[in-house]
């Protein structure tokens, strides 16, 4: 199945930036589309961004377009999420996910079958 481990979360002031990383191990994920989701306290897990296996194609939730950038380095088996201009509404646990069977860049949690444990991002002054 493989494993995904996120890092890079933390407490940041509004307007600040963070770069989240997701390192894959146990198998190669370079052939899989990968994505970031987030879940705020008491809410459902929402799609944030997805990236194709080659990294050429990306897709973003409307709420993060222009502020977040997803990228990947297949040589390092790592996916990144650069998050800029943070607002309090971005506060959530951010999860990395991979799909071994989906085609295209899906936005539903059911399209992804490998998940990390999450990293907390808190935006507060």
C-alpha positions as CSV (number, residue, x, y, z in Angstrom):
1,X,0.0,0.0,0.0
2,X,2.8,2.5,0.9
3,X,2.8,5.3,3.3
4,X,2.5,9.1,3.2
5,X,3.9,11.4,5.8
6,X,3.1,15.1,5.9
7,X,5.2,17.8,7.6
8,X,5.5,21.5,7.5
9,X,2.4,22.6,9.4
10,X,2.4,25.1,12.2
11,X,1.1,28.3,13.7
12,X,1.4,31.3,11.3
13,X,0.0,34.8,11.3
14,X,-2.5,36.0,8.8
15,X,-0.8,36.9,5.5
16,X,2.0,34.4,6.2
17,X,3.2,31.4,4.3
18,X,4.0,27.8,4.8
19,X,5.3,24.9,2.6
20,X,3.8,21.5,3.4
21,X,5.6,18.4,2.3
22,X,4.4,14.9,1.8
23,X,6.9,12.1,1.5
24,X,5.9,8.8,0.1
25,X,7.6,5.5,1.2
26,X,7.1,1.8,0.8
27,X,6.3,2.1,-2.9
28,X,6.7,4.5,-5.7
29,X,3.9,7.0,-6.2
30,X,5.3,8.6,-9.3
31,X,2.6,7.0,-11.4
32,X,-0.2,8.2,-9.3
33,X,-2.2,11.4,-9.1
34,X,-1.8,13.0,-5.7
35,X,-3.7,15.6,-3.8
36,X,-4.1,17.7,-0.7
37,X,-7.2,17.9,1.3
38,X,-8.0,19.7,4.5
39,X,-10.4,19.3,7.4
40,X,-11.3,22.0,9.8
41,X,-12.6,21.1,13.2
42,X,-16.1,19.8,13.1
43,X,-16.3,19.9,9.3
44,X,-15.9,17.6,6.4
45,X,-12.6,16.9,4.6
46,X,-12.4,19.2,1.6
47,X,-10.4,19.1,-1.6
48,X,-7.6,21.6,-1.9
49,X,-5.4,20.7,-4.8
50,X,-4.4,17.8,-7.0
51,X,-1.5,17.1,-9.4
52,X,-1.0,14.6,-12.2
53,X,1.7,12.0,-12.1
54,X,4.0,14.0,-14.3
55,X,3.3,17.3,-12.5
56,X,2.1,18.9,-15.7
57,X,-1.5,19.2,-14.8
58,X,-2.9,20.7,-11.6
59,X,-6.3,21.5,-10.2
60,X,-7.3,23.7,-7.3
61,X,-10.3,24.4,-5.1
62,X,-11.7,27.9,-5.9
63,X,-11.0,29.0,-2.3
64,X,-7.3,28.6,-2.7
65,X,-6.7,29.5,-6.4
66,X,-3.9,32.1,-6.6
67,X,-2.7,31.5,-3.1
68,X,-1.8,27.8,-3.0
69,X,0.6,25.9,-5.4
70,X,0.9,22.1,-5.6
71,X,4.1,20.6,-7.0
72,X,5.9,17.3,-6.9
73,X,9.4,15.9,-7.1
74,X,9.2,12.3,-8.3
75,X,12.9,11.7,-7.8
76,X,12.3,12.5,-4.1
77,X,8.9,10.8,-3.9
78,X,7.6,14.1,-2.5
79,X,4.6,16.3,-3.1
80,X,4.5,19.9,-1.9
81,X,1.9,22.5,-1.1
82,X,3.1,26.1,-1.0
83,X,0.5,28.1,0.9
84,X,0.7,31.9,0.8
85,X,-1.5,34.8,2.0
86,X,-2.9,32.6,4.7
87,X,-6.2,33.6,6.3
88,X,-7.8,32.2,9.5
89,X,-10.2,30.2,7.3
90,X,-7.3,28.1,6.1
91,X,-6.9,26.7,9.6
92,X,-7.3,22.9,9.3
93,X,-5.5,19.6,9.3
94,X,-4.0,19.2,5.9
95,X,-3.9,15.7,4.4
96,X,-1.9,14.3,1.6
97,X,-3.5,11.6,-0.6
98,X,-2.6,9.3,-3.5
99,X,-4.8,7.3,-5.9
100,X,-3.7,4.1,-7.4
101,X,-6.8,3.7,-9.5
102,X,-8.3,7.1,-10.4
103,X,-7.9,8.7,-13.7
104,X,-7.7,12.5,-14.0
105,X,-7.5,14.9,-11.1
106,X,-10.4,14.0,-8.8
107,X,-11.7,16.2,-6.0
108,X,-13.6,13.5,-4.0
109,X,-12.0,11.8,-1.0
110,X,-13.4,8.5,-2.3
111,X,-11.1,8.7,-5.3
112,X,-8.0,8.4,-3.2
113,X,-7.0,5.2,-1.4
114,X,-3.7,6.2,0.4
115,X,-3.7,8.9,3.1
116,X,-1.2,10.5,5.4
117,X,-1.8,11.2,9.0
118,X,-2.2,15.0,8.5
119,X,-0.4,18.1,9.6
120,X,-2.0,21.0,11.5
121,X,-2.0,24.5,10.0
122,X,-3.3,27.2,12.3
123,X,-3.6,30.8,11.1
124,X,-4.0,33.2,14.0
125,X,-2.6,36.5,15.2
